[in-house]
Amino acid sequence: MAGSLIIRRTTSRLTKYAFLAALDSSQSRFRSFSSLTRPSSIISPFVRQDVSSSSSSSMFCRGFDKHFLTSHRLYSSAPQFTDKDYTEMAWEGIAGAINAALSNKQQKVESEHLLKALLEQKDGLARRILTKAGLDNTSVLQATDDFIAQQPMVSDTSNPVLGTNLYTLLDNARKYKKDMGDDFVSVEHLLLALSKDTRFGKQLFSNLQLTEKSLKDAVEAVRGNQKVTDKNPEGKYQALEKYGTDLTELARRGKLDPVIGRDDEIRRCIQILSRRTKNNPVIIGEPGVGKTAIAEGLAQRIVRGDVPESLKNRKLISLDMGSLLAGAKYRGDFEERLKAVLKEVTAANGQIVLFIDEIHTVVGAGAMSGAMDAANLLKPMLGRGELRCIGATTLDEYRKYIEKDPALERRFQQVFCDQPSVEDTISILRGLRERYELHHGVKISDGALVSAAILADRYITERFLPDKAIDLVDEAAAKLKMEITSKPTELDEIDRAVLKLEMERLSLKNETDKASKERLSKLENDIKAYKEKQKEFNEQWEREKSLITRIRSIKEEIDRVNQEMEAAERDYDLNRAAELKYGTILTLQRQLEEAEKNLYDYQHSGKSLLREEVTDIDIAEVVSKWTGIPLSNLQQSERDKLVSLENVLHKRVVGQDMAVKSVADAIRRSRAGLSDPNKPIASFMFMGPTGVGKTELAKTLASYLFNTENALVRIDMSEYMEKLAVSRLIGAPPGYVGYEEGGQLTEAVRRRPYSVVLFDEIEKAHPDVFNILLQLLDDGRITDSQGRTVSFTNSVVIMTSNIGSHYILETLQSTHDSKDAVYNLMKKQVVELARQTFRPELMNRIDEYIVFQPLDATQIRHIVEIQLDRVKDRLKQKKIELRYTEEAIDILGKLGFDPNYGARPVKRVIQQMVENEISMRILQGDFNEDDVIIVDASSAKDGVHIRKLESQSSVEGIVVNS
């Protein structure tokens, strides 16, 4: 419901009236006003209900005192004050002026209250105009508040008064509206009228040295050549500045990080942007590979002038789709904002290039019922070449959103951005090192950068280079900075010791006995000694901190001067550039060398409490926290791992010396660089009876080579017995359920390229599965259903099979030849059977056929010890110690020995005879924390006896493994 106010000039004395500014009830945007009193003018109210073509006099009769109307004869010439004449933001400002007066207990609403309300508007136009005019909004608001505080206050504010100056200001605003050819009074009209306000505005702007011309120039700069033709024009002013970020300006100010190693992609973008039509590159790549960095690199080239003429002096503006959508509640709001942006781009005549990160968000953006989405608004301009736009998105989102709209896709040209190699990542980190050193105030060693790239590539498999390596360096530097600014451990320990002694001294102060006095005297001496040490450490810490801070401040000054020198070179101010380069910078570099020498001398004098360099150990600590991998494993060198590989494998895999040696030799051969780099690290086929350690060897290999058993990608081939199940390995074809999820094999290796891939019981799979393995084993790669190439060159491929198990058992039972001769005969028979079972093209691609031997009683006994040690480790977490006797091992080994089933019966025997008994007695309360449990042979000699150790004498005479 719209309302209006009738304002008339009169000389009558102060008149009271009831006043209501009627509001649009459907939107409830503004506050209603009541009981407003106006000196030397009268504001008469009415509520426009059921108003059609009735006369103005009849409108006033509804709910109004007729005597009031007849006593004032200026009604017919009175101007109307209505919300229809004002934009939404201007009307909110007028409403806020009354609130400002009431909150300050002032009856008269004046121009200062209006300015306060305009300045307090969120994202207000007044703030933008005054900022453009060179004023500080905080200072203007403070000056306004000071002026308001000087005005008289009243106890009763139920009848606000419209001040004469505010009335004049509103009248002048309407004149500005008319002069500027606008349809509504907007915020800029109010500000221009305020500059003529004799009460407050004129003096305020004069004090702030803001002339009317400067204000008009600021208004013109903000609104451009736009006219106020609707109720919400302010949201369209400076749309690019409001919803975008000027990357070229950031590059000019040195706020962007250097871009290294993306020259080909940047050149490809420049080439596409130089086209006449469809000049819109879209950068496609995985998250974190540097898509946004390509746009930033282009901005830096534009600033340096290292681009063709068609791109020189252009602006590259990053458009924030989130800001465009935020607050667009009503239908048409989003379209108006986007059209305002596109209008500014078009008006720039090709001087502006848009960059839209996550460009897939334009599909469906702002599309409410009956509204167009951003993509359809962009299509015409993209196709004609009127809008040059760079997009960036991931491959998955491009396929999901952009490809499904062929009309949008054809307007973009693809630029693929691949993940950089480890070597390229190291180069990128070296280029960024100075920025991170400057930000954190620490030094970063080259070894730390190399370690970050290698460890990130190997262990943080769910993310991509160089992003994950940069994050490692950033966090390690932040950790060291925190240590520098925090109290050193040595000083903290002294502070705690002093506090403890002082508390003890306080408790002994009132004691009179001799022992207490002696103790008090000793405490006094100890506290004195500690405080001297505390003072010394504090001085050392402050001294070292000041040296580090000095180095940081010099580096910051060098960076600032370098930026100034680059700006001078761009402006061809060669004298200034030479002065900075050969004068100021050389002086600062000498100061830096001196400061670094002072710090080096101090740190090597034996007094150092801090360190200021990030090393590879810091990087390894961060990786350990991220992944949970023990730090010692990360610090162990590759050379040491390969040398001791067999020893580690033997600890968990028992009785398979030939198999372990073959695996270790193949791994070392690959790591030494003698194997084909375009194939997997190694490929094996493990054959042998069940329970002899085939899967256990694969687990051990994954755990040792890649530091976690999670690096084992296990594919149970019994799940792939049907022909249609093959698609589960590489993903379902397009149009089928699960297409977007990817394959179980390809997705696992794509996310964790450093892994052991185990195809368990491969003889149970459908023959068509082997077709997939051919390319994997030969070229070290597979293309999944979505067209992505997955590399297996950093993986170990293992296939297990039970083929020929009966040959192995029969050979061992029927011959008495030497161990090597028996093994060779057995291997020959089993491999021959495998060649008959599997295709020749598969068998020829496998590096090594490894036949596992059945386990004998001695080896089973060793496995019993390994399994009992695992039970011991689990009990240790409950603070219970487990010991076992040699006799117990013999009995468990005897009960768990079965040549046909390998080591699996051992696990069942230990579970039934040891774990079940211990768990029951823990629950019954027989075994508690700090107890020692003995597993011994029972008197019946056909089982074990589990008891608690009461004393050391109770185990005399028996051998106990602890």
N, C-alpha and C positions, 0 to 999 in steps of 0.2 A: 504494500500500500504506500503510495507516494504522498508526501506532504509538502507544504510550502509555508513560508513566513512572509507576512506583509510588513515591510519596513517603511515607516514614514517619518519625516522630519517634523518636529513640533517644538513649540516653546513652552508647552505646558509643564507643570512641575512633575516630579517623579511619579510615575504611574505604575501600579502593580497589575500584572496580568498573568493568566495561565498560558503556558506555551508548550506546544508539543511538536517536535519535528518528526513527522510520520516517516516510517521506515519501510523498506521492502521486507514484509514479514516472512516471505518464503525463504529469503537468504539470511535474515537476521544479522546483517553485517554491521549495523551501527547502533549506538546506544541512544535511547530516547532522552530528550531533554525536557525538563519541566521547570516551572516557576522562574522564568528568566525576566529580569527587570532591566529596563533600558532608560537611562537619563536622556532628556532632550530628544528622544525619539521613541516611538511605540512600535512594538512588534506584535501584530495581532495574529492569533492562531486559527487554524481550522483543520479539520480532518476530512480528507476528500473521500467520503463514502457515498457510493451510488451517484457520483457526479457524472452528468452527461453534458447536455447543452444548456443547462440552467445558467442563469445570470450569476455574476460574481457576488451580487448582494445576497442571493439565496444561499450561496455556499457559506457565507458567514453566519447565517441565522442559525445553522444547526449547532446547538450546544454552546451558544455564545450570547452574552448580555447585549440586548438591543440598545440599552441606554448608553453602553460604552461606544457603540458605533455612531449613534446620533450626536454624541458630544464631541466627535472629532470629524472634521469635514475634509480631511486630506486623503481619504481612502482611494478615490478614483485615480489619483496620480502617483500612488505609492508603488515603488518597484518591488518585484517579488524576489524572495530569497528562497530558492528551492534546490533540493538535491539533484534535480534534473539538469541544472546548469553546471554541475561540478563532476569531475572524474571521481572514481571511487577513492583513490588515495588522497585527493584534496578534501573530499567530504569527511574522510576519517580524520584528517588533520584538524578540521574545524571542530569535530566532535571531541578530539583529544585536547583541544585548547580549553574547552569548558572543564574537562576532567582535571587538567593541570591547574586551573584556577581554584577549583573546589579542593583539590588535595593540598593546596598551599593556603587554604582558608582565606581566599580573596574573592570579593564579591564581583569585582569588575573583570570581565574577560577582555584581554587586550592582545596586542600584536606579539608581545613577548611569549605569551602562552601558546599562541599559534606556532611560533618558531620552535619552541620546546617540543610541541607535539610532532612537528614535521621531522625534527632531528631524531626523535625516539622511535620513528617508524622503522620496522625491520626491513632491510633492503630498500630503504626509502630513497626516492629520487632526490630529495633535498640534500642528503648526505653526498650523493654522487656528484651533484652540481657543485657544491661547495668544495669538495675534494678536487674536482677538475679546475676550480678557480684558485687552487693553491692554499686553501684553508685547512686547518686541523679541526675536524668535527668535535673532538673532545674539548678543545679550547673554546669553540663557539658555544657549545652546550654549557660549559662552566660559566662563561660570561653571562649567558641567558639566565642561568639559575641564580647567579649573584644579583642580577637586576631584579628578578622576581622576589628574591628575599628582602629587598629594600622597600617593597611596596607594602601599603598598610593591609592589615589582616582584620577580619571581623569574626565574631563568634557565631553569627547566624549566616550560613551560606545557602539558605533554602531559596533565595531569590537572586540568582546571578544577574549581573548587569552587562549588557553588550556595550563595550567601550566605543566612544566616538572614533578613536584612531583605528580600531579594528574594522568598524563599519567603512571608514574611508579606504582602508587597505583592500577590503573585499570589492569595493566599487572600482578602485584602480585596477584590480586583477581582472575584472570584467572588461575594462578598456584594453588591457594588454591582450586579452583573448581576441578581441575584435581586431586589433591592429595586426595580430599575427595570423589572422585568418583561420582561427580554430573554432570548433563547435562547442567545446566545453572548457571551463576554467580548470586548469591543471596546476600541479605543484609549482612548476616553473613560473607561472603567472603570479602565484602568491609570493614567491621569492623576489621577483622583480618589483612587485608592489611594495614588498617589505623594504626594499632599498630606498623607497621614497617616504617611508614612515617616519614622521617627525618626532614621534614619541621615543622610539627605541631603535628601530632597524637602521635608519640612516646613520646615527651616531655609532652604532655597533660596527657596521661595515667600514665606517671611516677609521675607527680605532684599529681595525684589522687590515687597513690599507687595501680594501676591496672597493674598486670603483664600479659605477653602474655599467660601464663599458666592459670591464673584466667579467662581470657577472653575466652580461648578455653573451659574451664570447663563450663562456663556460656552458650556458644553456644551449647555444648553437652547436657546440662540440658534442654535447650529450645527446640531444635529440636529432641532430643532423637536419635533413630537409623534410622530416616527417611532420605531418599535421595531426592535430588532436581531433580525431573523427569518431572516437568511441569512448566508452567510460573507463577503459583500462589501457591507456596508451603508454603509461610509464614502463610497463613490462617489456615494451618493444624497443625502448631507447637503448642504445649501446648493447644490442643483443649479443654481438660477438664478444664484447668485453665481459658481459655478465655471465655468459654460458660457455666461454672458451678461454684458453690460455695461449698467449702468443709465444710460441716456441722460439721464434727468431729473436724476440726481445730477450728471452732468457739466455739464449746463446750469446747475444751481444753483451750481456752482463756477466757472462762466465758462470752461469748457474747450472749448466748442463755438464754431465760427465763426458769425458772423451769417448768417442766411439771407435773401436779398433776391430779390424778384421771383417768388416761388412761392406767393403768397397764394391763388390760385384752386385750385391742387392741394392745398394744406393744408386749405382749407375743404371740398373734396370728400372728403378723407380723414376729416375730423371728421364730416361728414354720414353717411358709410358706417358709421363706428364707433358712431354713435348709434342705428343700427338695432337691432331686437330680435333678429333672427336673420340669419345670413349677413353679419355685421357685420365683414367682412374685406376691406379694400382691397388691391389689388395694383398697385404703381406700375410702369408699363411704359415703358421709354425706352431710347435708345441709351447705350452706356457713356460716362460723363463728363458727362451733361447735368444731373445733380443729383438723382438718385433718393434717395440716402441723405440728402442735405441736406434733403429734404422731411420725412423722419422726424425729423431733428435740429431742424428748425424747429417741428415739432409738440411736441417735448420742451420747447423753449424757451417755447412758448405755455402749456403745462401749468404750467411753473414760474411764469410771470407771472400765471397765472389767467385768461388770455385764451381760455378754452374754455367750452363749455356745462357745466352742472352734472354731466352724466353722465361727464365726463372730468376734472373738477377733482380735484386731489390724487392723480391716478393715477400709476403708474410705467410708463414706457416702457422696456422692456428689450430690447436687441439680442441675439438668440440666435446663437451662433457654431456653425454646423453642423460646422465642421472640428474644433473641440474635442470635440463630442459623439461624433464618429466616431473620433477619435484614440485608439488603444490598445484599441479594442473588438475584441479578437481572437477571442473565443469567441462562439458563437451565443447570443443573448439579452442580451449585454452592452449593445449599443446600445439595445435596447428598454427595458431597465431604466433607463438614464440618461434617455432621453426621457420615460418614464413618470414618473420622479421630478420632471422639470421640469414636466410637465403637472399633476402632483399639487400642486406648490407654487402653480402658477397658479390651479388650481381652488380651493385652500384660501384664496386671497386674496380670493375673492368679488367678482371683477370689478375689483379694484384694480390689476391688472397687465395691460398691453397688450404683446404680443410683437411684435418687429420682426425678420423673417428676411430678411437681405440675400441675394441670389442664391437666391431661394426655390425655383427649379427643382431645386436640389440635394436637396430632400426627396423627390423622386421617385426611388425606387430606393435611397435612403440606408439602409444597414444591412441590406439585403435579401440575406442569405445563404440557403443551402438551408434551407427550412422556416421562415424568419423573415419577419416583415412589415416593409415599408419604412416610413419616417417618414410618408409621405403617408397611408397607410392608418390609421396610428395617430392622425393629426390629424383625419381626415375627420369622425368622429362629433361631436367637440367643436366643430369649425368650423361644422357644419350647425346645431347646437342653440343656438349663440350663447354657449356656456360659455367659449369661448376667443376673445378678440379679437386678431386677428393682422394685422399689416401686412406685406405681402411686397414685394419689389423684384426685378425681373429685366429682361433685355433682350427686345425683341420677338422676336428669333430663338429664344431659349431658351424663351420662353413658348409659342411655337407648337410647338417641338420636344418639350417635356416636359409642360407643363400642359394644353394644348389636347387632347392625345392621351388625357387622362384626364378625360372629361366630368364624372364624379362629383366630381372635385377642382375643376375649373374653375368649376362652378356655385356653389361655396361662396365664391368670390372675386368682387369687383366691380372692374372695371378702372378705373384712373386713368392716363391717358396723360400722359407728361412729355416735351414737345417740346424740341428744342434752342432756347435763347434766341437772339434776334437780336443783332447786333453792338452795338446801342444798349443792350439789356438787359444784355449782358455787361459793358459799360463801367460800368454802374450797380453790378453785382455786384462788380467789381474795386474800385470806389471804396469800397464797404462793407467789403471785406476789407483795404484798404490799411493801416489802423492795425495790424491783427494781424501783417501781414508786416513792417511797419516795426519793430514791437516785437521780433519774433523775430530779425531780421537786424541790428538796430541801425543801419539806414540810412533815408534818406528816399526816397520814391518819387514822382516828379513825375506830374502828371495827364497830361501828354503821353505818358509811358511807358505808362500804363494804356490810353489811347486807341490807341496804336500796337500794344500787345499784342493787343487785341481785333481790330483790322483785319488785322494781319499773320497772326495765327493763323487767322482765318477764310479768308484768301486762299491761304496757302501750306502750312498744315499740314492737308491735306484728309482724311487718313485718321483723324483724331480729331474730337472734337466740342467745341463751346463749352458751358459756360465752362471746362471742365477744361483744355483746351490753352492757353487764355489765362492762366489762373491759374499753370500750370506755367512759362510764359514769364516772368512777373513773379517767381516764386519763384526760378528759376534765375538771372535777371539780378541779383536782390538778393543771392543767395548768392555770385555772382561778385564783386560789389563788396565784400561783406563780407570775402571772401578777400584782396582787394587791400588792404583797410584793415589787416587783421591781419598780412599778410605784409610783408616788407621792401620799401620803395619802390624803383623801378627806379634812380633816381639814387643812392640809398645803396648799392644792390647793386653798381653799377658802380664806385663808389669803393672798396668793400671788395675787389673783385677786383683793382683797380689797385694797392692797398696790398699785397695778397698777392703780386702779380707782382713789384713792386719789392723787397719783402723777400726773396724768393727770389733775385733777382739780386744783392742786397747780400750775402747769405750766400755766394754763389759767388765774389764778388770779395774777400771779407774777408781771405783768406790770400795774395792777390796783392801783389807788391812793386813792380811796374813803375809808372812815372809815370802812364801813361794809365789804368791800373786805379784808381790812387789818386784821380785827378781824377774818374773816373766814379763812384767810391764816394762822394766828397764831394758830387757832384751828386745821387746817389741819396738821401743822408741828408737833403738839403734838400727834395727832392721828397716823400720819405716824411713829413717833418715837416709840409709844407704839406697833403698829402692827409689826414693824421691830424687836423689842425685842422678841415679841411672835413668830415671824417667825424664828428668830435665835434659840430660845428654841426648837421649833418643829423640825427644821432641825437637831439639835443635837440629839434629841430623836430618830428621824427616822434613822439617820446614826448609832447611837448606837445599836438600835434594829436590823437593817439590818446586822450589823457586827456580832452580836451574832448568827443570823440565818445562815449567811454565814460560820461562824466558825463551827457550828454543821454540816453543809453540807460537808465541807472539811474533817472533821474527819470521817464522814460516808464513804466518797469516799475512804479515806485511809484504813479504816477497810475492805472495799470491795476488794481493791487491795491486801492487805495482805492475806485475805482469799483465793483469787485465787492463790497467790504464795504458800500458805500452801498446797492447794489441789494439785498443780503441784509437790511440793516436796514429798507429800505422794505417788503420782503416780510413781515418780521416785525412791521411796524407800529411799529418803534422810531424814531419820527419825530424825536425829539431827537437821537439819534445820527446819523441820516441828514442832518439839517440841519447838524450840527456838521461832518460830513465834506464836505458839498457846499459850504458857504459859508465853511468855515475851512481844512481841510487841503488840499482840491483847489485852492482859489484860491492858497494859498501855494506849492504845487508848480508850478502853472502860471506863477507869477511867476518861480520859480527856473528853469523850462524856458525861458522867454523870455530871461532873462539869459544862460543857458548857450548858447542858439542865437545870441544876439547876439555873444557872445565868440568863438564859432567862426566866424561870418560875418566879423567884423573881422579875425580871424587869417588866414583864407583869402584875404581881399582885401588883405592887407598885402604880398603878393608872396613870402611864405615857405611857402606851402602845398605839401605833398607829396602830400596825399590829397584825395579827393573823397568826399562822403557821400550823393550823390543819384543815384538810378537815372533815366536819361533814355531817350528814344526810341532813341538810338543804341545803348545797352546792349541794349535789346529786339531791335533789328535784328541785332546781333552774335549773339545766341543763335539767332534764326531762321536766320541764315546758317549757323551750325554744324549746326543740325538738318537743314536742307534742302540745303545745298551751294550755294545761290544766292549769287552775289557780293554783298558788302555794299553796293557802290556802286549796284547795281540796286535794292536794297531802299530805299535812302535817296532815290532819285530820285522826285520828286513826280509825282502823276498828271497834273497840268497840264503839266509839262515833257514827259512822255511823249507826250501827245496832240498837243502843238504840233509836236514833231519826228518824228511818226509816219511821215510820207511819206519824209523823208530816210533813216530807218532802213530802211524797206521797199525803197527804191531801191538800197541797198547790196547786197542779195542777189537782188532781182528786177529783171531787166534788160529794158528795151524795152516795158514794160507801163504806161506813164504813166497812161492812162485807167483801167485796172483799179486801180492803186494809189490814185489820187485818189478813186475811188468807194468803195473800202474805208475809206480814212481818213475821208472825210466821214461815212459811216454810223456809224463807231465814235465820232467826236467828237459826233455828234448824240445818240447814246445816252448818252454820259458827261455831256453837258451837261444831261441830264434832259428832253430834248424828245421822246424816244421812249416808247412804251408800257412801263411798268415790269413788266407781266405777260407780256411776251414775251421771247424771247432778246435779247441785246444787239444783234445784227444777224443777218440770214440772207441768204446769197448763193448764186447759182448761177453757178459759173465754167464757161464754155464756150470751147472752142478746140482747136486741134490738140495732139497729144502733144508733150511736151517743151518747152512754152513758159513754164512757171513756175506752173501752177495749184497744184500740191501744195506747191511751194517757198514760195509766198506764204502758204499756210495755216500752214506750219511757222514762217515768219518772224513772222507775226502772233502765234502762240502763244508764241514765245520772247520777243518784246518786251513784249506785254501782260501776260503771266503769268510772265515771267522764267525759263522753262524750256521746252524742247521737249517735255518729258514731259507738258506741259499739252495736248498734241495727242491727242485721242481719235480714232483713225483706224479707220473701218469700211469694209472693202473690200467693196463691194456685189456683186462677182462671186461672193462666197461665199453670196449670198442669192438665187440664181436659182430655187430651188424654193420652193413655197408653204409647206412645213413648216418651212423655215429661218427664217421670220419670228419664231417663238417664241424664237429665240436672242437677239434684240434685247432682249426684255423678260423672258425667263425662261420655262422650261417650265411648262405647266399642272400643277396638283396631281395627283399620282399618276404623273407621268412622270419618267423619269431626268433628273437635273439640276435638279429643282424647287428644292432648297435652295441651289443655287449662284447663282441670280439671272441676269439678262440681261447680255450683253456691253456693251450701250449703257447701260442703266440703272445697273448696278453701277459702271461707269467714271465716270459723271457724278455719281452719288451720293457716291462717294469723293473726286472732284475736281470740285466744282461750278464752279470758275473754270477754264474750259478752252475750247479750240477744237474743235468736233466736226466732223470731216471725213467726209462720205459720198462715197467715191471711186468714180468711174465709175458714177453712179447709174442710168444707162440700162440697165445689165446686171441690175438687181435685178428680182425678181418684182413685178408691179403691186400685190400685197397689202401689200408693205412700205410703200408710199406712204400707206396708211391710218394707220399709226403716226405718220408725220411730220406729218399734219394737225394733231393735237392739240398736238404739240410746237411747231410754228410758230405756232399760233394762241393757245394759252393758256400756253405756256412750261413745260409739265409733262407727265409721262407716269406712269401708274400701272403698276407692274410686276406680275408674276404673283403676288407675295406681298401685294399690296394696298398697298404703300408708294408714296407720291407722290414722284417725283423731279423737282426743279425745274431748269429750263434757263434761268432768267432771268439767270444770271451767265455764260452760255456764248455763244460765237459759232458759229453753224451755217453750214457751208459744204458745198455739193454741187458736185461736179465732173462734167463730161460732155464727151465728144468729139463730141457731136451737131453737125452743120453744119461739120465741119472742111473738107470739100470746097468748101463755099461760100466759106469764108474764103480758101483758096488760089486759087480761081478768080477771086474778086473782085480780089485784089491783082494778079494776072497780067494781067487783061483791061481794067483802067481806069487812066487817068492823071490822075484828078481829085485835088483837095487831100486831104491826109491825113485831116482831120476828116470830109470828105464820104464818103471811102472807108470809114472806120470806121463811120459811121452807117448806111450802106447794108448793110455786112456784118453789123452788129449786128441790123438789122431782119430780115434774111433768117434769121439763126441763131435769133433768139428766136421767129420765126414757126414754124420747124421744131420748136422745143422745145414750143410750145403744141400742136402737132399730136401730139407724142409723149407728153407728160405730161398728166395730168388738169387741168382748169381750176381745181379747188379747191386743188390743190397749187401751181400757178403763181401764183395770186392771193395766196398767203400768203408768198411770197418777197419780201424787201425790195428786192433789186437783182439784175438780170441783168447779168453782166459777161462781155464777150467778149474773149478774149485774141488778140492779133495774132501772126502768124508772125514769127520773128526774122530780121533781115537780117544781112549779113556784119559790119557795124560792131558790132552787139549781140553777135554770136557772139564777136568779138574781145574784147569786155569780159568775157564769161563765161569766156574762156580765162584772163584775168588773175585772176578770182575763184577759179577752180579751182587755178591755180598757187599762189596765196596760201595755199590750204588745205593743199597739199602742203608749202609752206614752213613752216607752223605745225606740221605733224606732224614734220618734220625738226628743227625747233628743239628739240623735246623730247629729241632725241638729240644736241643741241649741235652740229648741222651747219647751216650757213647756205646757203640757196638763193637764187641770183640768176638773172634771165633777161633776154634782150635783146629789143628791139622786133621784130627779124627773126624770132626764135623764136616770138613771139606771132602774127605774121602767118602763118607756116607752119602752126602748130597750128590757128589759126582757119580757114585755107583747107581743111585736111584734115578738120576737124570740122564744116564747114558743109553742112547739108542742110535745105532749107526744109520738107520733109515730116516730119522727125523732130525738129526743134527743137534743144535743147541736149544731148540725150542722146549724140549721136555725139562731142561734145567730150570728155565724160568718158571714153569708150572710147579716143579718140586719146591723151589725156594718160596714161591708164593704160598703154597699150601702148608709147608712145614715151618717156615720162619715168619713170613710177613703176617699171616693170619693169627698166629699165636701172639706175636708182639703187639699187634693192634688191639686184640681182645684184652690183653693184660694192661695196656695203657688206658683203655676205657674203664677197666675195673679199678684203676688206681694203684696197681702193683708196681708199675714203672712210672717214675716222675722225672722232673728236670734234675740234671746233674747225676743221674744214676748211670751205672756201667752194666751193660747186659752182656752175658756170656752165652754164646752158642756152642754147645759141646755135644759129643756123641752120647746117646742115651745108653742106659745099662743094657737094654735089650739088643743093642747093636744093629737095629734096623730102622733107626730114626735119630732125631736130635733132641737134646734137652736144652731149654732156654731158661736161664735163671739170672737173678740180679747178683752182682758182685758185692759181697758183704765186707770182705777184707782181702788184702793181698795174699794172705796165707791160704785162702780158699782156692787159689789158682796155682799153688806150688806143685810142681811135678808134671804140669801139662804145658805144652807150647801154645801160646795165645797170640794170634795176629791182631795187633791194635793199630 
